[in-house]
Structures are given as structure tokens and as C-alpha cells.
Amino acid sequence: MLIQGLHGEEVVDGFLGSLTTEQRMLIHLFDNILPSNQWEAPVALTQAGISAAVHVQRKHVPRTLKRLEKTNEIEVTNRHVPGGKQRRKVYSLTTQGKIRAKLVVENVLSVIIDYNGDPTSIGDISKNNRRILEILAHIDSNLGYHNDPVITSIAKPSGTASLDAQSSEELMKRMFARAWEDGKITNDEHQLITEVVDFLGMHPERVRRLSEDARTAIDIPPPEDIYLEMLRQALVDDQIIEEEVALLDTFRVAFGINEEMHAKLLQQAVLDPLYPEHILTYYSALETAMDDGIITGDENAMLKTLRVSLDISEGEHANLLAKIRDSIK
């Protein structure tokens, strides 16, 4: 049976888009076991590694991880990660999490797809040292298998990333374009770019390609525009996490954004937020319901169902409703 996604399907193409972010995380952690030693862990088990593997922005990862931790399906430890100077949080399945993840994996592997013209279960496709999510990335939304992936992780050198990841790529290109304006990248700019790349878990070859694309581009955005975009992306869930604070601070130093300009751009970002796709979907439905200025009983019931399916909180609903009412006054 195909598992229907309830959250995130707007931004991930192919078969992967039919799975929720939570299901993709369970599959990823099931396929990447935390080593038994108490010192090192692979980058795949960090937030950046998980973000890249499940095709969602790093910004959206903590909420899902906290939900899985709250249900006692994952546990968090601190390990040294190769290439890092300090220990980082890594995530692994608990016994309860392994049981649920195994059910999700078995369900997915039992799905019958069109594999080179033959009906084949996903589980019968040769892995060749590939992870399960890597195999699923080759299957389109009509359950047809392709030799080339339909979608690729930003942790991979090339290929087409999800819409979520594409927004991260676009931000990187704009940062590179600004850095290359004078023909070279300064130490401050290099430090900032390195921190952003590490935060996103982006593959070095992909970064190099984005840098080259930006270097040959004519359009060089002003630093205020880039900083505003960074603020809007950071405020997607109405809070700026610790790692994002560090990145924003580094950007201000590298590009000369003073406190006054920061305050002005922060206010602008709050007033004109960047909504994720599932919020935009709900916002559109809410706008339609409010066309005549009122929400009928039938419309209210429909919106309640949509909030559950899209994981929209009552607080988010209230904020969006207030925004619509302000716009029609």
C-alpha cells in the first residue's frame, strides 16, 4: 500500500513526496545505524545530514525530531563527527522507534512499481550499496523507475534538488554573487560561506558549481537583500535558532550590516514572512473561505480537516486569519 504524505508533499517530487517528513526520517535512521563506539558518528546522523537525506530545509528538521523524541522513538547523544572540531548532536532510533521504522520500511518496500517495463516490488530492486531513500529518489509519482534520480539531495554533487533545497541553493548563489563582486572572496566572506554550507550539509562539488555559476552571473544583489532573505528563511517557524543567530552575526560582519539596518530588515521580515509550502496551501484555502467576509459551518469543517492534514497549528491558523482580515479592512 502506498503511504500518503500529509506534510511536505508540496516541496518534494516523485515517490518521496508521498511520504511524510517523519516517515522519511524513520527510514533514514533505520538505514543509518549509530556506531556502537562512544566517540564518532557519521555526518548522516546530524541535523544537516538528516536534512539533506530527507529533502527538507535544515530549518524544518528540529520540529520533527522533537516530535519523534517526545514519542520516545529517537534518542539524542553527542558524538564527534569527522571534519568537525566540536561534538555535535546525533540522532538514532530507540527500540520503539526501530519497531515503527521497520513497519514503515516494510510497507514501502512492498510497493509495486514499473521497473523497466516489469511490475516489481521496490524491495526486489538491487541496492548496490545504496540507501533506501536513494532508491526511492529514482521513482516518480506514477510509480515508474528511472535510471537517473528524479530528485537528488543537496549532499550529492549534482542533480535536481527539491524545491525546499532549491531555495537554499538560490540563497547560496546570491551570497556567492555578492562575494565575487570584487573578483575575490575575503576571509570573512569565506568564513560565512563555510558556516552556511556546513549548516545546510551541502556537497562541496555542488557548492563549487554554485560558486562558478554566481561568479559568471551579471546580477549582483545588494547585501541588504541577501540578509533580508536570510532573515525571512530563518523566521519560517517564527523563531531564529542558535545556529542561525551565528550565521546572521557572521554575515553582518562580512557585509557591514549595522544594528540599525538589522533592526529595520528584521521588522520587514516579520511583516512580510516567507511561508513554507504547506502554510501557503492553507493560506490560499483560508483566503477563499474569507472571500465573502465570513467562514460558514461547512467551510470551517473543511478548514479543520485541512489543518490536521497539513499539520497547521491553531496559532498558525489565527495568525493567518488575522493577516487576511487586516488586508481586507
C-alpha positions as CSV (number, residue, x, y, z in Angstrom):
1,M,0.0,0.0,0.0
2,L,1.3,3.4,-0.9
3,I,1.8,5.7,2.1
4,Q,0.1,9.1,1.5
5,G,2.1,12.1,2.8
6,L,0.4,14.7,4.9
7,H,3.2,17.2,5.3
8,G,5.9,18.3,2.9
9,E,4.5,16.7,-0.3
10,E,4.3,20.2,-1.9
11,V,8.0,20.5,-2.0
12,V,9.4,17.0,-2.7
13,D,8.9,15.4,-6.2
14,G,8.3,11.8,-7.1
15,F,7.5,8.9,-4.8
16,L,9.4,10.5,-1.9
17,G,6.7,13.2,-2.0
18,S,4.1,10.6,-1.0
19,L,5.9,10.1,2.3
20,T,5.8,12.5,5.3
21,T,8.9,14.1,6.5
22,E,8.6,11.9,9.6
23,Q,8.4,8.7,7.6
24,R,11.4,9.7,5.6
25,M,13.4,10.4,8.8
26,L,12.5,7.0,10.2
27,I,13.6,5.3,7.0
28,H,16.9,7.3,7.0
29,L,17.7,6.5,10.7
30,F,16.7,2.8,10.1
31,D,19.2,2.7,7.3
32,N,22.0,4.5,9.1
33,I,22.8,2.9,12.4
34,L,24.6,4.8,15.1
35,P,28.0,3.0,15.7
36,S,28.3,1.2,19.0
37,N,31.5,3.0,20.0
38,Q,31.0,6.1,22.2
39,W,33.2,8.5,20.2
40,E,32.4,9.0,16.5
41,A,29.3,9.2,14.4
42,P,28.7,9.8,10.7
43,V,27.5,13.2,9.5
44,A,24.4,11.4,8.2
45,L,23.1,11.3,11.7
46,T,23.4,15.0,12.4
47,Q,20.7,17.5,11.6
48,A,22.5,18.6,8.4
49,G,22.8,15.0,7.3
50,I,19.2,14.2,8.1
51,S,18.0,17.4,6.3
52,A,19.9,16.5,3.2
53,A,18.8,12.9,3.1
54,V,15.1,13.5,3.6
55,H,15.0,16.6,1.3
56,V,13.8,19.3,3.6
57,Q,15.4,22.5,4.7
58,R,17.5,22.3,7.8
59,K,15.1,24.8,9.4
60,H,12.3,22.3,9.4
61,V,14.2,19.4,10.9
62,P,14.2,20.2,14.6
63,R,10.4,20.2,14.9
64,T,10.0,16.7,13.5
65,L,13.0,15.4,15.5
66,K,11.5,16.8,18.7
67,R,8.2,15.1,17.9
68,L,9.9,11.8,17.5
69,E,11.9,12.3,20.7
70,K,8.7,13.2,22.6
71,T,7.2,9.8,21.5
72,N,10.3,8.0,22.6
73,E,11.2,6.9,19.0
74,I,14.6,8.6,18.8
75,E,17.3,9.4,21.2
76,V,19.9,12.2,21.1
77,T,23.6,11.9,22.0
78,N,26.7,14.0,21.5
79,R,29.4,12.5,19.3
80,H,32.5,13.6,17.4
81,V,31.7,13.9,13.7
82,P,34.6,13.6,11.2
83,G,35.6,17.0,10.0
84,G,34.1,18.8,13.0
85,K,36.0,20.5,15.8
86,Q,33.4,20.0,18.5
87,R,31.0,17.3,19.4
88,R,27.6,17.5,17.7
89,K,24.2,16.2,18.4
90,V,23.4,13.0,16.6
91,Y,20.2,11.0,16.4
92,S,19.4,7.3,16.5
93,L,16.3,5.1,16.8
94,T,15.2,3.7,20.2
95,T,13.8,0.2,20.4
96,Q,10.3,1.6,20.0
97,G,11.5,3.7,17.0
98,K,13.1,0.7,15.3
99,I,9.8,-1.2,15.6
100,R,7.8,1.6,13.9
101,A,10.6,2.3,11.3
102,K,10.7,-1.3,10.4
103,L,6.9,-1.2,9.6
104,V,7.3,1.9,7.5
105,V,10.2,0.3,5.6
106,E,8.4,-2.9,5.0
107,N,5.3,-1.0,3.8
108,V,7.5,1.0,1.3
109,L,9.5,-2.0,0.1
110,S,6.2,-3.9,-0.7
111,V,5.0,-1.2,-3.1
112,I,4.8,-2.5,-6.7
113,I,6.3,-0.2,-9.4
114,D,7.1,-0.2,-13.1
115,Y,10.7,-1.3,-13.3
116,N,12.0,-1.3,-16.9
117,G,8.5,-2.3,-18.0
118,D,8.0,-5.1,-15.4
119,P,5.9,-4.9,-12.3
120,T,8.4,-5.2,-9.4
121,S,8.3,-4.5,-5.7
122,I,10.7,-1.8,-4.5
123,G,12.3,-4.4,-2.2
124,D,13.3,-6.5,-5.2
125,I,15.4,-3.7,-6.7
126,S,19.1,-4.3,-6.2
127,K,20.6,-1.9,-3.6
128,N,24.2,-1.9,-4.8
129,N,25.3,-0.3,-1.6
130,R,22.6,2.4,-1.9
131,R,20.4,3.5,1.0
132,I,16.6,3.1,0.7
133,L,15.9,6.8,0.3
134,E,18.4,6.9,-2.6
135,I,16.5,4.1,-4.4
136,L,13.2,5.9,-3.7
137,A,14.6,9.0,-5.3
138,H,14.6,7.2,-8.7
139,I,10.8,6.5,-8.6
140,D,8.4,9.1,-9.9
141,S,4.9,10.0,-8.6
142,N,3.4,7.5,-11.1
143,L,5.5,4.7,-9.6
144,G,7.8,4.5,-12.6
145,Y,11.5,3.8,-12.0
146,H,14.2,5.9,-13.8
147,N,17.9,5.2,-14.2
148,D,18.7,8.8,-13.1
149,P,17.2,10.1,-9.9
150,V,14.0,12.2,-10.1
151,I,15.3,14.3,-7.2
152,T,18.7,14.5,-5.5
153,S,19.9,15.5,-2.1
154,I,22.0,18.7,-1.7
155,A,24.5,16.4,-0.1
156,K,25.1,15.0,-3.6
157,P,27.3,16.7,-6.2
158,S,24.7,17.4,-8.8
159,G,21.2,16.9,-10.0
160,T,17.8,18.5,-9.3
161,A,17.1,19.1,-5.7
162,S,13.7,19.6,-4.0
163,L,12.0,23.0,-4.0
164,D,13.0,23.4,-0.4
165,A,16.6,22.7,-1.2
166,Q,16.5,24.8,-4.3
167,S,15.7,27.8,-2.1
168,S,18.8,27.1,-0.1
169,E,20.8,26.8,-3.4
170,E,19.4,30.1,-4.6
171,L,20.5,31.8,-1.3
172,M,24.0,30.4,-1.7
173,K,24.2,31.6,-5.3
174,R,23.2,35.1,-4.2
175,M,25.8,35.1,-1.4
176,F,28.5,33.9,-3.9
177,A,27.5,36.6,-6.4
178,R,28.0,39.2,-3.8
179,A,31.3,37.8,-2.6
180,W,32.6,37.6,-6.1
181,E,31.7,41.3,-6.9
182,D,35.3,42.5,-6.4
183,G,36.8,39.4,-8.0
184,K,37.9,37.6,-4.8
185,I,36.3,36.1,-1.7
186,T,37.7,37.7,1.5
187,N,38.4,35.7,4.7
188,D,35.2,37.0,6.4
189,E,33.2,36.0,3.3
190,H,34.8,32.6,3.2
191,Q,34.1,32.0,6.9
192,L,30.4,32.9,6.4
193,I,30.0,30.7,3.3
194,T,31.8,27.8,5.1
195,E,29.4,28.1,8.0
196,V,26.3,28.2,5.8
197,V,27.5,25.2,3.8
198,D,28.1,23.2,6.9
199,F,24.8,24.3,8.3
200,L,23.0,23.1,5.2
201,G,25.0,19.9,4.7
202,M,25.7,20.8,1.1
203,H,28.2,18.7,-1.0
204,P,31.5,20.5,-1.8
205,E,31.1,19.9,-5.6
206,R,27.6,21.3,-5.5
207,V,29.0,24.4,-3.7
208,R,31.8,24.7,-6.2
209,R,29.2,24.7,-9.1
210,L,27.1,27.3,-7.4
211,S,30.1,29.5,-6.8
212,E,31.1,29.2,-10.5
213,D,27.5,30.0,-11.7
214,A,27.5,33.0,-9.4
215,R,30.9,34.2,-10.5
216,T,29.9,34.3,-14.1
217,A,26.5,35.9,-13.4
218,I,25.9,39.6,-14.1
219,D,23.2,40.3,-11.4
220,I,24.9,41.1,-8.1
221,P,22.3,41.6,-5.3
222,P,22.9,44.2,-2.6
223,P,23.9,42.7,0.8
224,E,20.7,44.0,2.4
225,D,18.6,41.9,0.0
226,I,20.5,38.8,0.9
227,Y,20.3,39.5,4.6
228,L,16.6,40.1,4.4
229,E,16.2,36.7,2.6
230,M,18.2,35.0,5.3
231,L,16.0,36.6,8.0
232,R,12.8,35.6,6.2
233,Q,14.1,32.0,5.8
234,A,15.2,31.9,9.5
235,L,11.8,33.1,10.6
236,V,9.8,30.5,8.8
237,D,8.8,28.9,12.1
238,D,8.6,32.2,13.9
239,Q,11.9,31.7,15.8
240,I,15.6,32.0,15.0
241,I,17.6,29.0,16.2
242,E,21.1,29.3,17.8
243,E,22.9,28.2,14.6
244,E,21.1,30.8,12.5
245,V,21.9,33.5,15.0
246,A,25.6,32.7,14.5
247,L,25.2,32.7,10.7
248,L,23.4,36.1,10.8
249,D,26.1,37.6,13.0
250,T,28.8,36.4,10.7
251,F,27.0,37.8,7.7
252,R,26.6,41.2,9.3
253,V,30.4,41.4,10.0
254,A,31.3,40.2,6.5
255,F,29.0,42.6,4.6
256,G,28.8,45.6,7.0
257,I,25.2,45.3,8.1
258,N,24.9,47.6,11.2
259,E,22.5,47.2,14.1
260,E,20.1,49.9,12.7
261,M,19.9,48.2,9.4
262,H,19.5,44.8,11.1
263,A,16.5,46.1,13.1
264,K,14.9,47.6,10.0
265,L,15.3,44.4,7.9
266,L,14.2,42.2,10.8
267,Q,11.0,44.3,11.1
268,Q,10.4,43.9,7.4
269,A,11.0,40.2,7.5
270,V,8.4,39.9,10.4
271,L,5.8,41.9,8.4
272,D,6.5,40.0,5.2
273,P,7.3,36.5,6.2
274,L,8.4,33.6,4.0
275,Y,5.9,30.8,4.4
276,P,6.6,27.1,3.7
277,E,4.5,25.4,1.0
278,H,2.1,23.7,3.4
279,I,1.3,27.1,5.1
280,L,0.8,28.7,1.6
281,T,-1.6,25.9,0.7
282,Y,-3.7,26.5,3.8
283,Y,-3.5,30.3,3.4
284,S,-4.9,30.0,-0.1
285,A,-7.8,27.9,1.2
286,L,-8.4,30.3,4.1
287,E,-8.4,33.3,1.7
288,T,-11.1,31.6,-0.5
289,A,-13.2,30.9,2.6
290,M,-13.0,34.5,3.6
291,D,-13.9,35.9,0.2
292,D,-17.4,37.0,1.5
293,G,-16.0,38.1,4.9
294,I,-17.3,35.1,6.9
295,I,-16.5,31.4,7.3
296,T,-19.6,29.2,7.1
297,G,-20.0,26.0,9.1
298,D,-19.1,23.8,6.1
299,E,-16.1,25.9,5.3
300,N,-15.0,25.8,9.0
301,A,-15.3,21.9,9.0
302,M,-13.2,21.8,5.7
303,L,-10.5,24.1,7.2
304,K,-10.3,22.0,10.4
305,T,-9.7,18.8,8.2
306,L,-7.1,20.7,6.2
307,R,-5.3,21.9,9.3
308,V,-5.0,18.3,10.5
309,S,-3.7,17.0,7.1
310,L,-1.2,19.9,6.7
311,D,-0.1,20.0,10.3
312,I,-1.3,23.6,10.8
313,S,-1.5,24.6,14.5
314,E,-4.3,26.7,15.9
315,G,-1.8,29.5,16.5
316,E,-0.7,29.5,12.8
317,H,-4.4,29.5,11.8
318,A,-5.1,32.5,14.0
319,N,-2.1,34.4,12.6
320,L,-3.1,33.8,9.0
321,L,-6.7,34.7,9.6
322,A,-5.7,38.0,11.3
323,K,-3.4,38.7,8.3
324,I,-6.3,38.2,5.8
325,R,-8.7,40.3,7.9
326,D,-6.1,43.1,8.1
327,S,-5.7,43.0,4.3
328,I,-9.5,43.4,3.6
329,K,-10.1,46.3,6.1
